[in-house]
Amino acid sequence: MLKCNKQGQTGETISWVIATLVIIGILIIFLYISSTMAVAKKISIGDLITGLSHNSLVLTEKTAIAHQLAGNKNKEVIDKIILDYDKANK
């Protein structure tokens, strides 16, 4: 009785191995294509900074400079002026 099941198990194992190899092959192909496209378009991970983080950095620098110029007085007023200016320029 066990001899009949061995052939079925072998066939099923082979089909799973082939399916796994096909999936891995497809993943490798997609990775190769995406890396080739990134090189062609000259995209690097460092270039993937969103505009939001850039605006936040600029806002932080503006705020720090304004606080230094004002001698750290009226921080709330300075923050409000900078935020209103940024909203108006978007």
C-alpha atoms as one frame of an Amber mdcrd trajectory, in Angstrom:
protein
   0.000   0.000   0.000   2.789   2.445   0.706   4.416   1.838  -2.691   1.502
   3.459  -4.539   1.674   6.574  -2.377   5.422   7.027  -2.968   4.929   7.839
  -6.624   2.260  10.401  -5.797   4.473  11.994  -3.173   7.385  12.156  -5.594
   5.281  13.811  -8.277   3.870  16.328  -5.838   7.318  17.122  -4.441   8.734
  17.665  -7.917   5.885  19.996  -8.859   6.397  22.039  -5.666  10.140  22.286
  -6.323   9.532  23.418  -9.916   6.914  25.953  -8.808   9.303  27.341  -6.180
  12.105  27.652  -8.730   9.775  29.433 -11.159   8.705  31.929  -8.474  12.322
  32.587  -7.461  13.242  33.044 -11.127  10.443  35.569 -11.636  11.560  37.505
  -8.539  15.153  37.605  -9.791  13.986  38.839 -13.199  11.942  41.640 -11.613
  14.865  42.659  -9.379  17.177  42.768 -12.401  14.701  44.843 -14.421  14.104
  47.307 -11.573  17.829  47.756 -10.909  18.450  48.263 -14.636  15.703  50.893
 -14.778  17.126  52.631 -11.701  20.552  52.834 -13.343  19.034  54.072 -16.601
  17.104  56.818 -14.807  20.001  57.474 -12.393  17.891  56.979  -9.274  19.589
  56.263  -5.988  18.137  55.735  -2.550  19.515  59.098  -1.434  17.425  60.838
  -4.094  14.170  59.414  -2.769  13.567  62.201  -0.263   9.975  63.372  -0.307
   9.045  67.014  -0.550   7.514  66.892   2.906  10.793  66.046   4.608  12.584
  68.732   2.558   9.982  71.324   3.554  10.268  70.240   7.176  14.053  70.664
   7.038  13.728  74.126   5.506  11.108  75.098   8.067  13.343  73.891  10.910
  16.294  75.886   9.572  14.169  79.013   9.142  12.844  78.673  12.667  16.304
  78.184  14.178  17.700  81.225  12.341  14.722  83.372  13.340  15.085  82.385
  17.006  18.802  83.205  16.942  18.211  86.590  15.336  15.500  87.449  17.849
  17.566  86.305  20.807  15.054  83.516  21.527  12.342  86.056  22.351   8.753
  85.772  21.094   9.136  82.191  19.857   5.394  81.739  19.352   5.136  84.862
  17.189   8.117  83.827  15.055   6.783  80.294  14.602   3.380  81.638  13.537
   4.924  84.058  11.013   7.073  81.326   9.454   4.154  78.875   9.219   1.904
  81.510   7.649   4.633  82.387   5.136   5.144  78.742   4.162   1.407  78.172
   3.748   1.128  81.227   1.514   4.053  80.128  -0.704   2.844  76.591  -1.398
